[in-house]
Amino acid sequence: MPNLCVFYLACALRVAYTLGNDITARKQQSLDRDRGWPWLRAKNLATFGCVGPAWIPKSELPPIETIRLRGRVNDVIRQDASLADLLWKPAEALSEIS
């Protein structure tokens, strides 16, 4: 039952969203993989945890499953996906880390 309570709280308390960009230095990751710690330096450089800059209230967004995100590099779309395709919905992810 505790998991159900945490999931309920995650759904009830979620009030806003923001975007984050999870960046990996692939060259560094390849160099460190043989040492057994491929994520330590490859994900911990100064500008690699970009978040925000704004929080959008949940009440101002359409249902999460109807939103598409597009990632562009020099105005060329590199990623295009629906949030309906997320492996873990926001409430599930929040519940897991709570």
C-alpha positions as a Markdown table, in Angstrom:
| # | Residue | x | y | z |
|---|---|---|---|---|
| 1 | Met | 0.0 | 0.0 | 0.0 |
| 2 | Pro | 2.8 | 2.5 | 0.6 |
| 3 | Asn | 3.7 | 2.6 | -3.1 |
| 4 | Leu | 0.0 | 3.4 | -4.0 |
| 5 | Cys | 0.2 | 6.3 | -1.5 |
| 6 | Val | 3.4 | 7.7 | -2.9 |
| 7 | Phe | 2.0 | 7.4 | -6.5 |
| 8 | Tyr | -1.2 | 9.3 | -5.4 |
| 9 | Leu | 0.8 | 12.0 | -3.8 |
| 10 | Ala | 3.0 | 12.3 | -6.9 |
| 11 | Cys | -0.2 | 12.8 | -9.0 |
| 12 | Ala | -1.8 | 15.2 | -6.5 |
| 13 | Leu | 1.2 | 17.4 | -5.8 |
| 14 | Arg | 2.5 | 17.8 | -9.3 |
| 15 | Val | 1.7 | 21.5 | -10.1 |
| 16 | Ala | 4.2 | 22.6 | -12.8 |
| 17 | Tyr | 6.5 | 21.3 | -15.5 |
| 18 | Thr | 9.9 | 22.4 | -16.8 |
| 19 | Leu | 12.2 | 21.0 | -19.4 |
| 20 | Gly | 15.7 | 19.5 | -18.8 |
| 21 | Asn | 18.3 | 18.4 | -21.3 |
| 22 | Asp | 20.3 | 15.4 | -20.2 |
| 23 | Ile | 23.7 | 15.7 | -22.0 |
| 24 | Thr | 26.5 | 13.1 | -22.2 |
| 25 | Ala | 30.0 | 13.6 | -23.4 |
| 26 | Arg | 30.2 | 10.5 | -25.5 |
| 27 | Lys | 34.0 | 10.7 | -26.0 |
| 28 | Gln | 34.6 | 10.9 | -22.3 |
| 29 | Gln | 32.1 | 8.1 | -21.7 |
| 30 | Ser | 33.9 | 5.8 | -24.1 |
| 31 | Leu | 37.3 | 6.6 | -22.4 |
| 32 | Asp | 35.9 | 5.9 | -18.9 |
| 33 | Arg | 33.8 | 2.8 | -19.8 |
| 34 | Asp | 36.7 | 0.4 | -19.5 |
| 35 | Arg | 37.3 | 1.7 | -15.9 |
| 36 | Gly | 33.8 | 0.8 | -15.0 |
| 37 | Trp | 32.4 | 4.3 | -14.4 |
| 38 | Pro | 31.1 | 5.5 | -17.8 |
| 39 | Trp | 28.7 | 8.1 | -16.3 |
| 40 | Leu | 30.8 | 9.8 | -13.6 |
| 41 | Arg | 32.6 | 12.4 | -15.8 |
| 42 | Ala | 30.6 | 12.0 | -18.9 |
| 43 | Lys | 27.5 | 13.5 | -17.3 |
| 44 | Asn | 29.1 | 15.9 | -14.8 |
| 45 | Leu | 30.5 | 18.8 | -16.8 |
| 46 | Ala | 29.5 | 22.4 | -15.8 |
| 47 | Thr | 26.8 | 23.0 | -18.4 |
| 48 | Phe | 25.4 | 19.4 | -18.7 |
| 49 | Gly | 22.3 | 19.7 | -16.5 |
| 50 | Cys | 20.4 | 22.4 | -18.4 |
| 51 | Val | 16.9 | 23.0 | -16.8 |
| 52 | Gly | 14.3 | 25.6 | -17.4 |
| 53 | Pro | 14.4 | 28.5 | -17.4 |
| 54 | Ala | 10.7 | 28.6 | -16.6 |
| 55 | Trp | 8.1 | 26.5 | -14.8 |
| 56 | Ile | 4.7 | 26.1 | -16.6 |
| 57 | Pro | 1.8 | 25.5 | -14.3 |
| 58 | Lys | 0.1 | 22.2 | -14.9 |
| 59 | Ser | -3.2 | 24.0 | -15.2 |
| 60 | Glu | -1.9 | 25.9 | -18.3 |
| 61 | Leu | -1.0 | 22.8 | -20.3 |
| 62 | Pro | -3.1 | 20.4 | -22.3 |
| 63 | Pro | -3.0 | 16.7 | -21.2 |
| 64 | Ile | 0.6 | 15.6 | -21.1 |
| 65 | Glu | -0.1 | 12.8 | -23.6 |
| 66 | Thr | -1.0 | 15.3 | -26.3 |
| 67 | Ile | 2.3 | 17.3 | -26.1 |
| 68 | Arg | 5.1 | 16.8 | -28.7 |
| 69 | Leu | 8.7 | 17.8 | -28.1 |
| 70 | Arg | 11.0 | 18.6 | -30.9 |
| 71 | Gly | 14.8 | 19.0 | -30.5 |
| 72 | Arg | 16.6 | 21.1 | -33.0 |
| 73 | Val | 20.3 | 21.7 | -33.8 |
| 74 | Asn | 20.9 | 24.7 | -36.0 |
| 75 | Asp | 17.2 | 24.8 | -36.8 |
| 76 | Val | 17.3 | 21.2 | -38.1 |
| 77 | Ile | 14.9 | 18.8 | -36.2 |
| 78 | Arg | 17.0 | 16.0 | -34.7 |
| 79 | Gln | 14.3 | 14.6 | -32.3 |
| 80 | Asp | 10.5 | 14.6 | -32.6 |
| 81 | Ala | 8.4 | 12.6 | -30.2 |
| 82 | Ser | 5.1 | 12.6 | -28.4 |
| 83 | Leu | 5.0 | 12.5 | -24.6 |
| 84 | Ala | 2.5 | 9.7 | -24.9 |
| 85 | Asp | 5.5 | 7.6 | -25.8 |
| 86 | Leu | 7.3 | 8.1 | -22.5 |
| 87 | Leu | 8.3 | 4.9 | -20.8 |
| 88 | Trp | 7.5 | 6.4 | -17.4 |
| 89 | Lys | 4.8 | 9.0 | -17.1 |
| 90 | Pro | 5.7 | 12.0 | -14.9 |
| 91 | Ala | 3.8 | 10.8 | -11.9 |
| 92 | Glu | 5.4 | 7.4 | -12.1 |
| 93 | Ala | 8.9 | 8.8 | -12.3 |
| 94 | Leu | 8.2 | 11.2 | -9.4 |
| 95 | Ser | 6.7 | 8.4 | -7.3 |
| 96 | Glu | 9.8 | 6.2 | -8.0 |
| 97 | Ile | 12.3 | 8.9 | -6.8 |
| 98 | Ser | 10.2 | 10.0 | -3.8 |
